[in-house]
C-alpha cells in the first residue's frame, strides 16, 4: 500500500469514527483529516522504505569492510611490532623535545 492510499484509508477511518450526527460533513471531514495528516507527516523527518533499505544495505557493507580492514590492520601491526615492541619510526613523537618550542 503506497503512502497516498494509506493516508486516504486513515482519513476515511477517522471520518467514519466521527459520531453519526456529524457525518453529514463526511467528505469535507475526510479531506480535512487527510490534509492535517499530510501536514503533520511532512514535519517529520521520514524516509521511504526503499531509501531505508538502501541505507541499511550500505551500512552492512561498510561494517563488513571495516571489520576486514581492522583484521588487516591487526595482521600488519603484528608483523611490524613483532616481539620487540614498536620500532622507532612507529613510536608517536613526544609533544615537545629539547630545543623545540611548544605548539601555539
MDTraj code that builds the backbone (N, CA, C; nanometers):
import mdtraj as md
import numpy as np

residues = "UNK UNK UNK UNK UNK UNK UNK UNK UNK UNK UNK UNK UNK UNK UNK UNK UNK UNK UNK UNK UNK UNK UNK UNK UNK UNK UNK UNK UNK UNK UNK UNK UNK UNK UNK UNK UNK UNK UNK UNK UNK UNK UNK UNK UNK UNK UNK UNK UNK UNK UNK UNK UNK UNK UNK UNK UNK UNK UNK UNK UNK UNK UNK UNK UNK UNK UNK UNK UNK UNK UNK UNK UNK UNK UNK UNK UNK UNK UNK UNK UNK UNK UNK UNK UNK UNK UNK UNK UNK UNK UNK UNK UNK UNK UNK UNK UNK UNK UNK UNK UNK UNK UNK UNK".split()
xyz = np.array([
    [0.0865, -0.1180, 0.0000],
    [0.0000, 0.0000, 0.0000],
    [0.0902, 0.1231, 0.0000],
    [0.0691, 0.2123, -0.0951],
    [0.1537, 0.3303, -0.1014],
    [0.1067, 0.4365, -0.0013],
    [0.1842, 0.5416, 0.0127],
    [0.1574, 0.6437, 0.1149],
    [0.0236, 0.7131, 0.0930],
    [-0.0123, 0.7434, -0.0338],
    [-0.1388, 0.8121, -0.0596],
    [-0.2578, 0.7246, -0.0231],
    [-0.2523, 0.5971, -0.0596],
    [-0.3613, 0.5063, -0.0232],
    [-0.3712, 0.4898, 0.1281],
    [-0.2558, 0.4857, 0.1932],
    [-0.2541, 0.4737, 0.3394],
    [-0.3175, 0.5964, 0.4032],
    [-0.2821, 0.7150, 0.3534],
    [-0.3404, 0.8386, 0.4071],
    [-0.4905, 0.8442, 0.3789],
    [-0.5314, 0.8045, 0.2577],
    [-0.6745, 0.8020, 0.2250],
    [-0.7496, 0.7085, 0.3183],
    [-0.6930, 0.5910, 0.3408],
    [-0.7571, 0.4930, 0.4284],
    [-0.7658, 0.5451, 0.5719],
    [-0.6570, 0.6032, 0.6199],
    [-0.6562, 0.6567, 0.7559],
    [-0.7548, 0.7730, 0.7698],
    [-0.7600, 0.8615, 0.6710],
    [-0.8546, 0.9740, 0.6749],
    [-0.9982, 0.9221, 0.6719],
    [-1.0224, 0.8188, 0.5912],
    [-1.1566, 0.7592, 0.5841],
    [-1.1954, 0.6973, 0.7183],
    [-1.1012, 0.6292, 0.7808],
    [-1.1288, 0.5679, 0.9119],
    [-1.1592, 0.6743, 1.0173],
    [-1.0818, 0.7822, 1.0143],
    [-1.1076, 0.8907, 1.1094],
    [-1.2451, 0.9523, 1.0845],
    [-1.2788, 0.9708, 0.9591],
    [-1.4101, 1.0278, 0.9267],
    [-1.5221, 0.9333, 0.9689],
    [-1.4999, 0.8023, 0.9541],
    [-1.6010, 0.7040, 0.9955],
    [-1.6159, 0.6984, 1.1474],
    [-1.5107, 0.7377, 1.2201],
    [-1.5158, 0.7340, 1.3661],
    [-1.5928, 0.8526, 1.4250],
    [-1.6238, 0.9501, 1.3420],
    [-1.6977, 1.0685, 1.3863],
    [-1.8427, 1.0274, 1.4171],
    [-1.9003, 1.0819, 1.5222],
    [-2.0391, 1.0481, 1.5566],
    [-2.1339, 1.0708, 1.4385],
    [-2.2395, 0.9871, 1.4287],
    [-2.3326, 0.9963, 1.3151],
    [-2.3928, 1.1350, 1.2946],
    [-2.4128, 1.2085, 1.4020],
    [-2.4737, 1.3403, 1.3872],
    [-2.3836, 1.4372, 1.3099],
    [-2.2551, 1.4112, 1.3066],
    [-2.1608, 1.4983, 1.2366],
    [-2.1197, 1.4424, 1.1006],
    [-2.1667, 1.3250, 1.0662],
    [-2.1238, 1.2608, 0.9416],
    [-2.1747, 1.3314, 0.8172],
    [-2.2678, 1.4243, 0.8342],
    [-2.3158, 1.5000, 0.7185],
    [-2.2004, 1.5750, 0.6530],
    [-2.0997, 1.6016, 0.7329],
    [-1.9836, 1.6728, 0.6809],
    [-1.8896, 1.5765, 0.6071],
    [-1.9163, 1.4476, 0.6139],
    [-1.8420, 1.3353, 0.5558],
    [-1.7217, 1.3669, 0.4718],
    [-1.7418, 1.4004, 0.3454],
    [-1.6314, 1.4224, 0.2514],
    [-1.5422, 1.5376, 0.2968],
    [-1.6046, 1.6408, 0.3505],
    [-1.5281, 1.7562, 0.3968],
    [-1.4352, 1.7158, 0.5111],
    [-1.4890, 1.6390, 0.6076],
    [-1.4071, 1.5926, 0.7200],
    [-1.2935, 1.5030, 0.6705],
    [-1.3258, 1.4140, 0.5788],
    [-1.2244, 1.3217, 0.5281],
    [-1.1099, 1.3973, 0.4611],
    [-1.1430, 1.4955, 0.3799],
    [-1.0375, 1.5721, 0.3120],
    [-0.9593, 1.6575, 0.4124],
    [-1.0285, 1.7104, 0.5147],
    [-0.9577, 1.7871, 0.6177],
    [-0.8645, 1.6975, 0.6985],
    [-0.9113, 1.5768, 0.7333],
    [-0.8256, 1.4831, 0.8059],
    [-0.7022, 1.4497, 0.7229],
    [-0.7219, 1.4261, 0.5938],
    [-0.6100, 1.3919, 0.5063],
    [-0.5098, 1.5068, 0.4991],
    [-0.5607, 1.6287, 0.4857],
    [-0.4725, 1.7453, 0.4785],
    [-0.3935, 1.7629, 0.6082],
    [-0.4602, 1.7438, 0.7204],
    [-0.3931, 1.7564, 0.8504],
    [-0.2871, 1.6489, 0.8653],
    [-0.3215, 1.5252, 0.8292],
    [-0.2252, 1.4158, 0.8387],
    [-0.1037, 1.4415, 0.7496],
    [-0.1276, 1.4857, 0.6268],
    [-0.0163, 1.5143, 0.5362],
    [0.0729, 1.6250, 0.5918],
    [0.0121, 1.7275, 0.6473],
    [0.0905, 1.8388, 0.7024],
    [0.1749, 1.7934, 0.8205],
    [0.1160, 1.7119, 0.9070],
    [0.1898, 1.6661, 1.0247],
    [0.3003, 1.5679, 0.9864],
    [0.2716, 1.4791, 0.8924],
    [0.3735, 1.3835, 0.8481],
    [0.4862, 1.4543, 0.7740],
    [0.4566, 1.5615, 0.7050],
    [0.5591, 1.6368, 0.6335],
    [0.6587, 1.7003, 0.7304],
    [0.6157, 1.7282, 0.8520],
    [0.7044, 1.7882, 0.9519],
    [0.8052, 1.6877, 1.0057],
    [0.7727, 1.5585, 0.9928],
    [0.8625, 1.4552, 1.0425],
    [0.9728, 1.4296, 0.9413],
    [1.0864, 1.3883, 0.9908],
    [1.1994, 1.3584, 0.9043],
    [1.1941, 1.2097, 0.8690],
    [1.1055, 1.1738, 0.7754],
    [1.0834, 1.0347, 0.7393],
    [1.1464, 1.0028, 0.6047],
    [1.1807, 0.8763, 0.5862],
    [1.2300, 0.8288, 0.4578],
    [1.1401, 0.7153, 0.4112],
    [1.1440, 0.6894, 0.2830],
    [1.0652, 0.5786, 0.2315],
    [1.1316, 0.4470, 0.2700],
    [1.0559, 0.3399, 0.2599],
    [1.1097, 0.2083, 0.2936],
    [1.2263, 0.1717, 0.2026],
    [1.2143, 0.2057, 0.0749],
    [1.3223, 0.1719, -0.0181],
    [1.4497, 0.2514, 0.0145],
    [1.4357, 0.3788, 0.0524],
    [1.5524, 0.4574, 0.0931],
    [1.6163, 0.3986, 0.2182],
    [1.5328, 0.3549, 0.3119],
    [1.5829, 0.2929, 0.4346],
    [1.6585, 0.1643, 0.4022],
    [1.6011, 0.0812, 0.3140],
    [1.6648, -0.0455, 0.2776],
    [1.7995, -0.0229, 0.2097],
    [1.8074, 0.0795, 0.1248],
    [1.9339, 0.1118, 0.0579],
    [2.0389, 0.1509, 0.1614],
    [2.0010, 0.2362, 0.2559],
    [2.0956, 0.2805, 0.3582],
    [2.1360, 0.1660, 0.4511],
    [2.0426, 0.0764, 0.4825],
    [2.0733, -0.0392, 0.5676],
    [2.1732, -0.1307, 0.4968],
    [2.1549, -0.1527, 0.3666],
    [2.2486, -0.2358, 0.2906],
    [2.3860, -0.1699, 0.2845],
    [2.3890, -0.0392, 0.2640],
    [2.5153, 0.0344, 0.2604],
    [2.5873, 0.0246, 0.3946],
    [2.5134, 0.0389, 0.5023],
    [2.5727, 0.0282, 0.6351],
    [2.6283, -0.1116, 0.6587],
    [2.5562, -0.2129, 0.6146],
    [2.6020, -0.3504, 0.6302],
    [2.7324, -0.3737, 0.5544],
    [2.7389, -0.3263, 0.4301],
    [2.8618, -0.3412, 0.3518],
    [2.9774, -0.2641, 0.4156],
    [2.9484, -0.1455, 0.4673],
    [3.0520, -0.0644, 0.5319],
    [3.1041, -0.1326, 0.6577],
    [3.0133, -0.1909, 0.7358],
    [3.0546, -0.2612, 0.8575],
    [3.1419, -0.3819, 0.8230],
    [3.1054, -0.4549, 0.7182],
    [3.1854, -0.5704, 0.6766],
    [3.3230, -0.5251, 0.6285],
    [3.3272, -0.4161, 0.5531],
    [3.4538, -0.3624, 0.5046],
    [3.5412, -0.3173, 0.6214],
    [3.4804, -0.2513, 0.7186],
    [3.5541, -0.2053, 0.8363],
    [3.6113, -0.3234, 0.9139],
    [3.5325, -0.4286, 0.9302],
    [3.5808, -0.5469, 1.0021],
    [3.7016, -0.6068, 0.9294],
    [3.6942, -0.6110, 0.7950],
    [3.8070, -0.6626, 0.7173],
    [3.9308, -0.5762, 0.7322],
    [3.9114, -0.4443, 0.7289],
    [4.0249, -0.3525, 0.7453],
    [4.0856, -0.3622, 0.8851],
    [4.0019, -0.3777, 0.9862],
    [4.0533, -0.3928, 1.1224],
    [4.1372, -0.5197, 1.1346],
    [4.0924, -0.6272, 1.0713],
    [4.1680, -0.7521, 1.0746],
    [4.3012, -0.7369, 1.0025],
    [4.2990, -0.6706, 0.8859],
    [4.4243, -0.6463, 0.8131],
    [4.5199, -0.5610, 0.8956],
    [4.4668, -0.4618, 0.9661],
    [4.5499, -0.3764, 1.0498],
    [4.6155, -0.4568, 1.1613],
    [4.5396, -0.5468, 1.2231],
    [4.5971, -0.6311, 1.3293],
    [4.7117, -0.7155, 1.2758],
    [4.6933, -0.7731, 1.1570],
    [4.7984, -0.8554, 1.0972],
    [4.9220, -0.7705, 1.0687],
    [4.9022, -0.6534, 1.0094],
    [5.0153, -0.5658, 0.9786],
    [5.0853, -0.5178, 1.1053],
    [5.0075, -0.4822, 1.2080],
    [5.0692, -0.4397, 1.3340],
    [5.1499, -0.5524, 1.3948],
    [5.0985, -0.6735, 1.3890],
    [5.1710, -0.7877, 1.4441],
    [5.3016, -0.8094, 1.3689],
    [5.3011, -0.7918, 1.2367],
    [5.4240, -0.8070, 1.1578],
    [5.5243, -0.6980, 1.1923],
    [5.4772, -0.5752, 1.2064],
    [5.5663, -0.4626, 1.2332],
    [5.6210, -0.4687, 1.3750],
    [5.5330, -0.4919, 1.4711],
    [5.5734, -0.4864, 1.6110],
    [5.6540, -0.6086, 1.6511],
    [5.6188, -0.7235, 1.6032],
    [5.6905, -0.8446, 1.6414],
    [5.6911, -0.8570, 1.7933],
    [5.7970, -0.9106, 1.8454],
    [5.8076, -0.9287, 1.9907],
    [5.8907, -0.8198, 2.0557],
    [5.9534, -0.7321, 1.9754],
    [6.0453, -0.6315, 2.0299],
    [5.9799, -0.4992, 2.0633],
    [5.8532, -0.4834, 2.0402],
    [5.7889, -0.3550, 2.0632],
    [5.7973, -0.2703, 1.9379],
    [5.7411, -0.1533, 1.9418],
    [5.7369, -0.0712, 1.8204],
    [5.8740, -0.0196, 1.7809],
    [5.9046, -0.0244, 1.6511],
    [6.0302, 0.0376, 1.6068],
    [6.0241, 0.1884, 1.6264],
    [6.1377, 0.2491, 1.6236],
    [6.1474, 0.3939, 1.6495],
    [6.0578, 0.4740, 1.5564],
    [6.0491, 0.4347, 1.4299],
    [5.9722, 0.5117, 1.3323],
    [5.8226, 0.5074, 1.3603],
    [5.7752, 0.4024, 1.4302],
    [5.6316, 0.3933, 1.4544],
    [5.5907, 0.4479, 1.5899],
    [5.6890, 0.4854, 1.6709],
    [5.6555, 0.5431, 1.8010],
    [5.6031, 0.6846, 1.7812],
    [5.4997, 0.7227, 1.8563],
    [5.4497, 0.8601, 1.8430],
    [5.5535, 0.9598, 1.8925],
    [5.5656, 1.0723, 1.8248],
    [5.6637, 1.1725, 1.8683],
    [5.6209, 1.2328, 2.0021],
    [5.7233, 1.2740, 2.0789],
    [5.6941, 1.3413, 2.2055],
    [5.6290, 1.4769, 2.1750],
    [5.5507, 1.5259, 2.2697],
    [5.4840, 1.6536, 2.2499],
    [5.5867, 1.7640, 2.2311],
    [5.6900, 1.7636, 2.3149],
    [5.7973, 1.8611, 2.2976],
    [5.9287, 1.7885, 2.3206],
    [6.0292, 1.8292, 2.2466],
    [6.1627, 1.7742, 2.2627],
    [6.2551, 1.8897, 2.2995],
    [6.3641, 1.8595, 2.3591],
    [6.4569, 1.9695, 2.3943],
    [6.4881, 2.0539, 2.2707],
    [6.4770, 2.1826, 2.2855],
    [6.5051, 2.2746, 2.1778],
    [6.3819, 2.3095, 2.0943],
    [6.2739, 2.2301, 2.1055],
    [6.1516, 2.2599, 2.0322],
    [6.0693, 2.3601, 2.1115],
    [5.9916, 2.4338, 2.0384],
    [5.9011, 2.5263, 2.1057],
    [5.7643, 2.4593, 2.1156],
    [5.6915, 2.4950, 2.2131],
    [5.5583, 2.4385, 2.2320],
    [5.4675, 2.4866, 2.1204],
    [5.3766, 2.3989, 2.0716],
    [5.2843, 2.4428, 1.9659],
    [5.1925, 2.5530, 2.0163],
    [5.1584, 2.6416, 1.9238],
    [5.0705, 2.7537, 1.9630],
    [4.9349, 2.7400, 1.9021],
])
top = md.Topology()
chain = top.add_chain()
for i, resn in enumerate(residues, 1):
    res = top.add_residue(resn, chain, resSeq=i)
    for name in ("N", "CA", "C"):
        top.add_atom(name, md.element.get_by_symbol(name[0]), res)
traj = md.Trajectory(xyz[None], top)
